[in-house]
Amino acid sequence: MARRTRKILWTRSFRRTLSALTRTALRAGSKAVRQTLRAAPVVRKRAPAKRTAAHWSTGLAVSMGGARRYRLYTPPGVQRTERLPLVVMLHGCWQDAEALAASSQMNRVAARERFLVLYPEQDRLANAQACWNWYDTRSGRAQGEADIIDAAIDQVCLLYAVDPQRIALAGLSAGAGMAALLATRRPERFRAIAMHSGVAPGVAHSSATALRAMRGRRAPHQPFASLATGIRLPALLVIHGSADSVVAPSNGAEAAHHWAIQAGAIPGAPRTVQRAARYATTITDYRCRGRLVASLCEVDGLGHAWSGGAAGRGYSDPKGPDASRMIWAFVAKQFASGAA
């Protein structure tokens, strides 16, 4: 019994000693840490850069209509707190996002004027020539592709510094046809649309009718029959070459004409503009109560190519007036006016 009592007393004494040593060690350690911190130089955390470099990124948009890749150009100098305009560029047949970016040189304009550029890309499995199926409305394929592009815009608006009140569309050839379809399906989303060498909206519903329309043979149609009453279409810029052998030049005039009729606009007097040795352009503006509804730019001598595009690129003619600058000037005016 006495032996057991001595063992208990020894154990208690050991625990008290251990506890005292631990407290002493902790106090000493804390003191050493404080002394070290006082002696150490102050290192201030570097603030993150307020501005970013230009960025050329890739993404994938998915909707009920399928999935498509896209490229996005973000200009240098974007600050965290700001929201920039977005221009959506839709390529033509036999092109992809990089080809249109290279020929149009829209990224250069974006870097200077500070806006983002989204380039959705058609899948060769959806069309062997990489054309957007803008015409295939009977089967619903055109609407499905429009929904995918819309999903890409949603995704970019969510992930990047986009001002949702300043979004515009531009397309070349088949891309122009798809841009028109998008604008009529979601007119409230876009402030402006530019159709370059495209077919007037609503004139085709299948590949056969699309080919006829491209040749300038169109059946009577109601391009805005599905548009809800009272809905205002975004302002339209049409650029079309007089020497276009792929999409008849009459399509450009037809697009501007029907856009104007929908808004009750009337044409003004045509004016001709020519800069240096570039092709001359005849411009006709359609206005309603002073508001610009549509602007038709007919480029004399331009074929089926991006006007003023980079030399040595497919579907690009450097002799034409700079379409990218024309598009941005038109779009910027719509953003500034607050026109819906």
VOVEXKOL-409032 format. One record per residue (C-alpha): residue in one letter; x, y, z; residue number from 1. Coordinates in pm, whole numbers. Layout:
N
<atom 'A' <X Y Z> NUM>
...
This chain:
340
<atom 'M' <0 0 0> 1>
<atom 'A' <280 236 95> 2>
<atom 'R' <457 148 -230> 3>
<atom 'R' <144 235 -431> 4>
<atom 'T' <108 569 -244> 5>
<atom 'R' <470 663 -323> 6>
<atom 'K' <411 582 -693> 7>
<atom 'I' <105 809 -709> 8>
<atom 'L' <290 1095 -538> 9>
<atom 'W' <585 1055 -778> 10>
<atom 'T' <354 1061 -1080> 11>
<atom 'R' <181 1381 -965> 12>
<atom 'S' <516 1547 -899> 13>
<atom 'F' <640 1450 -1248> 14>
<atom 'R' <332 1593 -1411> 15>
<atom 'R' <365 1924 -1221> 16>
<atom 'T' <733 1947 -1318> 17>
<atom 'L' <657 1866 -1683> 18>
<atom 'S' <380 2124 -1693> 19>
<atom 'A' <607 2390 -1544> 20>
<atom 'L' <880 2309 -1795> 21>
<atom 'T' <630 2327 -2082> 22>
<atom 'R' <501 2668 -1974> 23>
<atom 'T' <856 2794 -1937> 24>
<atom 'A' <945 2664 -2284> 25>
<atom 'L' <640 2824 -2437> 26>
<atom 'R' <717 3159 -2275> 27>
<atom 'A' <1075 3137 -2392> 28>
<atom 'G' <969 3037 -2742> 29>
<atom 'S' <718 3321 -2763> 30>
<atom 'K' <980 3567 -2643> 31>
<atom 'A' <1225 3442 -2904> 32>
<atom 'V' <964 3472 -3179> 33>
<atom 'R' <882 3830 -3074> 34>
<atom 'Q' <1250 3923 -3067> 35>
<atom 'T' <1301 3768 -3410> 36>
<atom 'L' <1008 3955 -3558> 37>
<atom 'R' <1131 4286 -3413> 38>
<atom 'A' <1477 4225 -3553> 39>
<atom 'A' <1360 4109 -3897> 40>
<atom 'P' <1313 4366 -4177> 41>
<atom 'V' <956 4455 -4262> 42>
<atom 'V' <848 4291 -4587> 43>
<atom 'R' <543 4454 -4737> 44>
<atom 'K' <319 4246 -4962> 45>
<atom 'R' <336 4376 -5317> 46>
<atom 'A' <1 4500 -5441> 47>
<atom 'P' <-133 4313 -5743> 48>
<atom 'A' <-90 4486 -6075> 49>
<atom 'K' <-386 4704 -6158> 50>
<atom 'R' <-350 4650 -6529> 51>
<atom 'T' <-318 4333 -6731> 52>
<atom 'A' <-140 4244 -7052> 53>
<atom 'A' <-323 4164 -7376> 54>
<atom 'H' <-456 3810 -7371> 55>
<atom 'W' <-560 3566 -7647> 56>
<atom 'S' <-746 3281 -7481> 57>
<atom 'T' <-961 2982 -7575> 58>
<atom 'G' <-1287 2852 -7435> 59>
<atom 'L' <-1576 2615 -7493> 60>
<atom 'A' <-1943 2713 -7493> 61>
<atom 'V' <-2214 2453 -7438> 62>
<atom 'S' <-2592 2476 -7481> 63>
<atom 'M' <-2880 2250 -7577> 64>
<atom 'G' <-2773 2299 -7939> 65>
<atom 'G' <-2428 2151 -7880> 66>
<atom 'A' <-2080 2284 -7805> 67>
<atom 'R' <-1838 2513 -7991> 68>
<atom 'R' <-1492 2646 -7926> 69>
<atom 'Y' <-1422 3016 -7916> 70>
<atom 'R' <-1127 3254 -7897> 71>
<atom 'L' <-1130 3572 -7691> 72>
<atom 'Y' <-907 3876 -7722> 73>
<atom 'T' <-867 4089 -7409> 74>
<atom 'P' <-686 4420 -7464> 75>
<atom 'P' <-398 4532 -7242> 76>
<atom 'G' <-460 4761 -6949> 77>
<atom 'V' <-790 4616 -6824> 78>
<atom 'Q' <-853 4721 -6464> 79>
<atom 'R' <-1043 4510 -6215> 80>
<atom 'T' <-1316 4763 -6157> 81>
<atom 'E' <-1400 4852 -6517> 82>
<atom 'R' <-1635 4696 -6768> 83>
<atom 'L' <-1547 4698 -7138> 84>
<atom 'P' <-1756 4668 -7454> 85>
<atom 'L' <-1769 4332 -7634> 86>
<atom 'V' <-1769 4281 -8012> 87>
<atom 'V' <-1866 3932 -8130> 88>
<atom 'M' <-1703 3837 -8463> 89>
<atom 'L' <-1846 3549 -8670> 90>
<atom 'H' <-1621 3406 -8940> 91>
<atom 'G' <-1721 3299 -9289> 92>
<atom 'C' <-1692 2966 -9472> 93>
<atom 'W' <-1347 2806 -9497> 94>
<atom 'Q' <-1237 3017 -9201> 95>
<atom 'D' <-1193 2976 -8828> 96>
<atom 'A' <-1158 3220 -8541> 97>
<atom 'E' <-786 3280 -8595> 98>
<atom 'A' <-828 3333 -8970> 99>
<atom 'L' <-1090 3605 -8920> 100>
<atom 'A' <-886 3770 -8646> 101>
<atom 'A' <-579 3773 -8871> 102>
<atom 'S' <-754 3905 -9182> 103>
<atom 'S' <-979 4163 -9013> 104>
<atom 'Q' <-711 4280 -8767> 105>
<atom 'M' <-993 4364 -8531> 106>
<atom 'N' <-769 4292 -8233> 107>
<atom 'R' <-552 4591 -8324> 108>
<atom 'V' <-856 4814 -8313> 109>
<atom 'A' <-959 4653 -7983> 110>
<atom 'A' <-616 4718 -7832> 111>
<atom 'R' <-635 5084 -7930> 112>
<atom 'E' <-1001 5146 -7843> 113>
<atom 'R' <-1012 4903 -7548> 114>
<atom 'F' <-1283 4647 -7603> 115>
<atom 'L' <-1297 4268 -7595> 116>
<atom 'V' <-1343 4058 -7909> 117>
<atom 'L' <-1514 3718 -7904> 118>
<atom 'Y' <-1464 3480 -8198> 119>
<atom 'P' <-1699 3179 -8182> 120>
<atom 'E' <-1583 2897 -8408> 121>
<atom 'Q' <-1788 2659 -8620> 122>
<atom 'D' <-1711 2286 -8597> 123>
<atom 'R' <-1624 2100 -8919> 124>
<atom 'L' <-1848 1815 -8802> 125>
<atom 'A' <-2142 2058 -8815> 126>
<atom 'N' <-2046 2191 -9158> 127>
<atom 'A' <-1769 2053 -9378> 128>
<atom 'Q' <-1686 2403 -9512> 129>
<atom 'A' <-1690 2552 -9159> 130>
<atom 'C' <-1992 2766 -9254> 131>
<atom 'W' <-2241 2869 -8992> 132>
<atom 'N' <-2573 2706 -9083> 133>
<atom 'W' <-2758 3040 -9072> 134>
<atom 'Y' <-3011 2932 -9333> 135>
<atom 'D' <-3124 2598 -9187> 136>
<atom 'T' <-3418 2730 -8986> 137>
<atom 'R' <-3668 2462 -9091> 138>
<atom 'S' <-3473 2190 -8914> 139>
<atom 'G' <-3386 2414 -8620> 140>
<atom 'R' <-3012 2371 -8674> 141>
<atom 'A' <-2963 2743 -8735> 142>
<atom 'Q' <-3143 2833 -8413> 143>
<atom 'G' <-2939 2574 -8225> 144>
<atom 'E' <-2612 2729 -8342> 145>
<atom 'A' <-2742 3075 -8254> 146>
<atom 'D' <-2812 2948 -7902> 147>
<atom 'I' <-2455 2815 -7874> 148>
<atom 'I' <-2313 3154 -7971> 149>
<atom 'D' <-2549 3315 -7722> 150>
<atom 'A' <-2416 3076 -7457> 151>
<atom 'A' <-2059 3178 -7545> 152>
<atom 'I' <-2154 3542 -7492> 153>
<atom 'D' <-2313 3453 -7156> 154>
<atom 'Q' <-1998 3269 -7051> 155>
<atom 'V' <-1765 3553 -7148> 156>
<atom 'C' <-1987 3808 -6971> 157>
<atom 'L' <-1968 3594 -6658> 158>
<atom 'L' <-1593 3532 -6662> 159>
<atom 'Y' <-1455 3859 -6798> 160>
<atom 'A' <-1492 4234 -6750> 161>
<atom 'V' <-1775 4282 -7002> 162>
<atom 'D' <-2032 4559 -6992> 163>
<atom 'P' <-2355 4371 -7081> 164>
<atom 'Q' <-2510 4696 -7204> 165>
<atom 'R' <-2243 4736 -7473> 166>
<atom 'I' <-2241 4423 -7690> 167>
<atom 'A' <-2230 4426 -8070> 168>
<atom 'L' <-2224 4165 -8347> 169>
<atom 'A' <-2029 4150 -8672> 170>
<atom 'G' <-2004 3873 -8928> 171>
<atom 'L' <-1857 3795 -9268> 172>
<atom 'S' <-2055 3601 -9531> 173>
<atom 'A' <-2214 3303 -9349> 174>
<atom 'G' <-2115 3476 -9027> 175>
<atom 'A' <-2315 3779 -9137> 176>
<atom 'G' <-2620 3561 -9192> 177>
<atom 'M' <-2580 3411 -8845> 178>
<atom 'A' <-2533 3758 -8695> 179>
<atom 'A' <-2863 3869 -8849> 180>
<atom 'L' <-3038 3562 -8708> 181>
<atom 'L' <-2895 3628 -8362> 182>
<atom 'A' <-2998 3993 -8373> 183>
<atom 'T' <-3357 3908 -8464> 184>
<atom 'R' <-3376 3637 -8195> 185>
<atom 'R' <-3218 3850 -7919> 186>
<atom 'P' <-3257 4214 -8032> 187>
<atom 'E' <-3254 4343 -7674> 188>
<atom 'R' <-2907 4200 -7613> 189>
<atom 'F' <-2721 4384 -7891> 190>
<atom 'R' <-2672 4755 -7952> 191>
<atom 'A' <-2546 4718 -8308> 192>
<atom 'I' <-2487 4459 -8580> 193>
<atom 'A' <-2259 4465 -8883> 194>
<atom 'M' <-2319 4241 -9186> 195>
<atom 'H' <-2021 4213 -9420> 196>
<atom 'S' <-2094 4041 -9755> 197>
<atom 'G' <-2394 3854 -9616> 198>
<atom 'V' <-2745 3751 -9715> 199>
<atom 'A' <-3049 3948 -9598> 200>
<atom 'P' <-3222 3791 -9296> 201>
<atom 'G' <-3514 3557 -9342> 202>
<atom 'V' <-3468 3492 -9715> 203>
<atom 'A' <-3356 3129 -9685> 204>
<atom 'H' <-3474 2825 -9489> 205>
<atom 'S' <-3266 2547 -9645> 206>
<atom 'S' <-2943 2495 -9836> 207>
<atom 'A' <-3126 2519 -10170> 208>
<atom 'T' <-3297 2849 -10088> 209>
<atom 'A' <-2969 2980 -9943> 210>
<atom 'L' <-2787 2918 -10271> 211>
<atom 'R' <-3062 3094 -10465> 212>
<atom 'A' <-3052 3388 -10226> 213>
<atom 'M' <-2675 3415 -10256> 214>
<atom 'R' <-2720 3448 -10633> 215>
<atom 'G' <-2973 3727 -10579> 216>
<atom 'R' <-3284 3518 -10651> 217>
<atom 'R' <-3518 3542 -10354> 218>
<atom 'A' <-3878 3443 -10305> 219>
<atom 'P' <-4116 3685 -10126> 220>
<atom 'H' <-4046 3672 -9755> 221>
<atom 'Q' <-4122 3830 -9418> 222>
<atom 'P' <-3786 3850 -9244> 223>
<atom 'F' <-3923 3978 -8913> 224>
<atom 'A' <-4250 3787 -8892> 225>
<atom 'S' <-4142 3623 -8566> 226>
<atom 'L' <-4034 3950 -8404> 227>
<atom 'A' <-4258 4057 -8116> 228>
<atom 'T' <-4455 4377 -8164> 229>
<atom 'G' <-4281 4686 -8031> 230>
<atom 'I' <-3935 4529 -8023> 231>
<atom 'R' <-3667 4757 -8167> 232>
<atom 'L' <-3391 4599 -8371> 233>
<atom 'P' <-3029 4705 -8307> 234>
<atom 'A' <-2879 4950 -8556> 235>
<atom 'L' <-2745 4776 -8868> 236>
<atom 'L' <-2430 4844 -9068> 237>
<atom 'V' <-2408 4669 -9406> 238>
<atom 'I' <-2078 4646 -9597> 239>
<atom 'H' <-2092 4481 -9938> 240>
<atom 'G' <-1870 4483 -10245> 241>
<atom 'S' <-2003 4565 -10590> 242>
<atom 'A' <-1781 4291 -10739> 243>
<atom 'D' <-1891 4014 -10500> 244>
<atom 'S' <-1937 3699 -10712> 245>
<atom 'V' <-2024 3471 -10416> 246>
<atom 'V' <-2303 3671 -10248> 247>
<atom 'A' <-2482 3900 -10491> 248>
<atom 'P' <-2446 4270 -10398> 249>
<atom 'S' <-2824 4307 -10402> 250>
<atom 'N' <-2832 4117 -10074> 251>
<atom 'G' <-2666 4404 -9892> 252>
<atom 'A' <-2919 4656 -10019> 253>
<atom 'E' <-3201 4413 -9939> 254>
<atom 'A' <-3084 4372 -9578> 255>
<atom 'A' <-3066 4748 -9518> 256>
<atom 'H' <-3400 4805 -9692> 257>
<atom 'H' <-3594 4551 -9484> 258>
<atom 'W' <-3425 4664 -9163> 259>
<atom 'A' <-3538 5018 -9239> 260>
<atom 'I' <-3895 4913 -9322> 261>
<atom 'Q' <-3924 4732 -8990> 262>
<atom 'A' <-3839 5055 -8806> 263>
<atom 'G' <-4026 5291 -9036> 264>
<atom 'A' <-3703 5457 -9149> 265>
<atom 'I' <-3645 5637 -9477> 266>
<atom 'P' <-3321 5663 -9678> 267>
<atom 'G' <-3118 5979 -9696> 268>
<atom 'A' <-2923 6103 -9997> 269>
<atom 'P' <-2634 5867 -10088> 270>
<atom 'R' <-2285 6008 -10045> 271>
<atom 'T' <-1955 5883 -10184> 272>
<atom 'V' <-1640 5859 -9974> 273>
<atom 'Q' <-1291 5769 -10090> 274>
<atom 'R' <-965 5778 -9896> 275>
<atom 'A' <-636 5784 -10085> 276>
<atom 'A' <-613 5494 -10332> 277>
<atom 'R' <-869 5274 -10157> 278>
<atom 'Y' <-1194 5174 -10323> 279>
<atom 'A' <-1468 5435 -10322> 280>
<atom 'T' <-1772 5369 -10100> 281>
<atom 'T' <-2129 5485 -10147> 282>
<atom 'I' <-2305 5527 -9812> 283>
<atom 'T' <-2681 5549 -9761> 284>
<atom 'D' <-2821 5611 -9413> 285>
<atom 'Y' <-3173 5517 -9309> 286>
<atom 'R' <-3320 5720 -9024> 287>
<atom 'C' <-3638 5734 -8823> 288>
<atom 'R' <-3704 6057 -8631> 289>
<atom 'G' <-3334 6134 -8642> 290>
<atom 'R' <-3230 5792 -8512> 291>
<atom 'L' <-2995 5592 -8734> 292>
<atom 'V' <-3159 5257 -8812> 293>
<atom 'A' <-2934 5123 -9087> 294>
<atom 'S' <-2632 5228 -9290> 295>
<atom 'L' <-2554 5071 -9627> 296>
<atom 'C' <-2191 5090 -9746> 297>
<atom 'E' <-2149 4971 -10106> 298>
<atom 'V' <-1777 4935 -10184> 299>
<atom 'D' <-1697 4981 -10551> 300>
<atom 'G' <-1472 4701 -10684> 301>
<atom 'L' <-1465 4490 -10367> 302>
<atom 'G' <-1518 4116 -10409> 303>
<atom 'H' <-1616 3858 -10151> 304>
<atom 'A' <-1353 3964 -9898> 305>
<atom 'W' <-1303 4160 -9579> 306>
<atom 'S' <-1263 4521 -9685> 307>
<atom 'G' <-927 4668 -9586> 308>
<atom 'G' <-811 4333 -9450> 309>
<atom 'A' <-456 4209 -9411> 310>
<atom 'A' <-262 4137 -9729> 311>
<atom 'G' <-194 3775 -9817> 312>
<atom 'R' <-494 3639 -9626> 313>
<atom 'G' <-788 3450 -9769> 314>
<atom 'Y' <-1111 3648 -9813> 315>
<atom 'S' <-924 3970 -9744> 316>
<atom 'D' <-869 4275 -9966> 317>
<atom 'P' <-634 4547 -9836> 318>
<atom 'K' <-745 4786 -10112> 319>
<atom 'G' <-1087 4837 -9959> 320>
<atom 'P' <-1172 5087 -9684> 321>
<atom 'D' <-1093 4951 -9338> 322>
<atom 'A' <-1407 4757 -9243> 323>
<atom 'S' <-1287 4694 -8886> 324>
<atom 'R' <-1247 5064 -8819> 325>
<atom 'M' <-1580 5136 -8989> 326>
<atom 'I' <-1753 4875 -8774> 327>
<atom 'W' <-1605 5005 -8450> 328>
<atom 'A' <-1688 5368 -8538> 329>
<atom 'F' <-2049 5264 -8607> 330>
<atom 'V' <-2072 5050 -8294> 331>
<atom 'A' <-1915 5312 -8069> 332>
<atom 'K' <-2175 5567 -8179> 333>
<atom 'Q' <-2454 5328 -8083> 334>
<atom 'F' <-2295 5266 -7744> 335>
<atom 'A' <-2259 5641 -7687> 336>
<atom 'S' <-2616 5721 -7794> 337>
<atom 'G' <-2765 5456 -7567> 338>
<atom 'A' <-2984 5335 -7854> 339>
<atom 'A' <-3148 5002 -7783> 340>
